[in-house]
Amino acid sequence: MSGKSAAPAETAREELRRLHFINALFARLTGHDLYLAQQINDAIAFSLTELTEQIREHPESAARYDDAFNAAAARLLTRFFAGQPGHGFYHWDALTTLTSATPLFARVELMSGLKKLAPFRESTLLITNLRPALLPPAQRETVRRRRDYEEALAYVQDLAAARTAPSADLRLLFL
C-alpha cells in the first residue's frame, strides 16, 4: 500500500481494514480495484489532517479518528450517489436525535427513505451510527443493549425487504 498511516498509532491492520471498507463501500466507483480504493482512502485521510494533528498531541482521543473517518466516507458516498442519475440514494443517521434509533422513530424515518427510493430500480440506503445509538461507546455493553441493537438490525432489514419491490435492487449499507 502506498499511502501513509493516517493516525499516528495506526497499525497496518487498521489501515488494511479501512482500505477494504472503502473498497466495499465504493465498489461501483472502484470496480474493486484496491489502487483506486487506496486513492479514496488517502483523500479521506488527507481531509482529516487537522484531527490527526490533534491526536498526535492527545493520543487518548485516537478513538475519534474512526468516527470521523466513517463520517467523511458517508459524506463522500452521499455526494457520489447524488450525481448518479437513475440511482436512488437515502441516508439515515440514527444519531440525529436521542430518539432516532427507537423503533417508532426509526420506522418513520426509514419509511420516508424507502418511499423516496421506490421509483428507482437501483438504490442505496445508507444507515449510519445505529450501533453507537444503541450501544454507546461511553457506556457498558449490556445484554439488553446488545439485544436491542441486534433487533434493530433485523428490523431495518425486514422493513427494507418488505417495503421494496421484488424487481428493485436495494443495497443496504450500515456504517
C-alpha positions in Angstrom: 0.0 0.0 0.0 1.4 3.4 -1.0 -0.5 5.6 1.5 1.0 6.6 4.8 -0.7 5.8 8.0 -3.4 8.4 8.8 -3.4 8.2 12.5 -0.1 8.2 14.4 -0.6 5.0 16.3 -2.4 3.3 13.5 -1.4 -0.3 12.8 -1.1 -1.9 9.4 -4.2 -4.0 10.3 -6.3 -0.9 10.9 -5.1 0.6 7.6 -5.9 -2.6 5.7 -9.4 -2.7 7.4 -10.1 0.8 6.3 -8.9 0.1 2.7 -11.2 -2.9 2.4 -14.0 -0.9 3.9 -13.6 1.8 1.3 -13.2 -0.8 -1.5 -16.6 -2.3 -0.5 -18.3 1.0 0.1 -17.3 2.5 -3.2 -17.4 -0.7 -5.3 -19.4 1.0 -8.0 -16.7 3.6 -8.4 -13.6 1.4 -7.9 -14.7 -1.8 -9.5 -13.0 -3.5 -6.6 -9.6 -2.1 -7.7 -7.6 -1.7 -4.5 -5.4 1.0 -6.0 -8.4 3.3 -6.6 -9.7 2.4 -3.1 -6.3 3.5 -1.7 -6.7 6.8 -3.5 -10.1 7.4 -1.9 -8.7 6.3 1.4 -5.8 8.7 1.2 -8.2 11.6 0.2 -10.4 10.9 3.2 -7.3 10.7 5.5 -6.0 14.0 4.0 -9.3 15.7 4.8 -8.8 14.6 8.4 -5.2 16.1 8.7 -6.2 18.5 11.4 -7.8 15.8 13.5 -4.6 13.7 13.0 -2.5 16.5 14.4 -4.8 16.8 17.4 -4.5 13.0 18.0 -0.7 13.3 17.9 -0.9 15.9 20.7 -3.6 13.9 22.7 -3.2 10.2 21.9 -6.1 9.4 24.2 -8.5 10.8 21.7 -7.5 8.4 18.9 -10.9 6.6 19.0 -12.4 9.8 17.5 -10.5 9.1 14.2 -12.6 6.1 13.2 -15.8 8.1 13.8 -14.5 11.0 11.8 -13.3 8.7 9.0 -16.7 6.9 8.8 -18.5 10.3 8.7 -16.2 11.6 6.0 -16.8 8.4 4.0 -20.5 8.8 4.4 -20.4 12.4 3.2 -18.3 11.3 0.1 -20.7 8.4 -0.6 -23.7 10.8 -0.4 -22.0 13.2 -2.9 -21.1 10.3 -5.2 -24.6 8.9 -5.3 -26.2 12.3 -5.7 -24.5 12.5 -9.1 -25.8 9.1 -10.3 -28.8 9.5 -12.5 -31.3 6.7 -12.2 -29.9 5.5 -8.9 -31.8 6.3 -5.7 -29.9 7.2 -2.5 -31.1 7.8 1.0 -29.0 8.4 4.2 -30.4 7.9 7.7 -28.3 8.9 10.6 -29.5 7.1 13.7 -27.9 9.7 16.0 -29.8 12.6 14.5 -31.8 12.9 17.8 -31.8 11.0 21.0 -34.9 9.0 19.9 -33.9 8.4 16.3 -33.0 4.8 16.8 -36.1 3.8 18.8 -38.4 1.6 16.7 -41.2 4.1 16.3 -39.0 7.0 15.1 -36.8 4.6 13.1 -39.8 3.3 11.3 -41.0 6.8 10.3 -37.5 7.8 9.1 -37.0 4.5 7.2 -40.4 4.6 5.6 -39.7 8.1 4.4 -36.5 6.9 2.8 -38.0 3.8 1.3 -40.8 5.9 -0.3 -38.1 8.2 -1.8 -36.3 5.1 -3.2 -39.4 3.4 -4.5 -39.3 4.9 -8.1 -35.7 3.7 -8.7 -34.8 0.2 -10.0 -31.4 0.5 -8.2 -30.9 2.3 -4.9 -28.8 2.5 -1.8 -30.0 3.0 1.7 -27.1 4.2 3.9 -27.6 3.8 7.7 -25.0 5.4 9.9 -24.5 5.4 13.7 -27.0 2.7 14.5 -24.5 0.9 16.7 -23.4 3.9 18.7 -27.0 5.0 19.1 -27.9 1.7 20.7 -24.5 0.6 22.1 -23.0 4.0 23.2 -19.2 3.6 23.4 -19.1 5.6 26.7 -21.5 3.1 28.4 -21.1 -0.6 29.2 -22.4 -3.0 26.6 -25.2 -4.9 28.5 -27.1 -7.9 27.3 -30.2 -5.8 26.8 -28.4 -3.1 24.8 -26.8 -5.8 22.6 -30.2 -7.4 22.1 -31.8 -4.1 21.2 -29.0 -3.5 18.6 -29.5 -6.9 17.0 -33.2 -6.4 17.0 -32.8 -3.0 15.3 -30.6 -4.5 12.6 -33.1 -7.2 11.9 -36.0 -4.7 12.0 -34.3 -2.5 9.4 -33.5 -5.4 7.1 -37.0 -6.9 7.4 -38.7 -3.5 6.8 -36.5 -2.8 3.8 -37.2 -6.3 2.4 -41.0 -5.9 3.0 -41.3 -2.4 1.5 -39.1 -2.8 -1.6 -40.4 -4.2 -4.8 -39.0 -7.6 -5.7 -37.7 -6.2 -9.0 -35.7 -3.5 -7.3 -32.1 -3.8 -6.4 -31.7 -2.1 -2.9 -28.3 -2.0 -1.3 -28.5 -1.7 2.4 -25.3 -0.3 3.9 -24.6 0.1 7.7 -21.8 2.3 8.9 
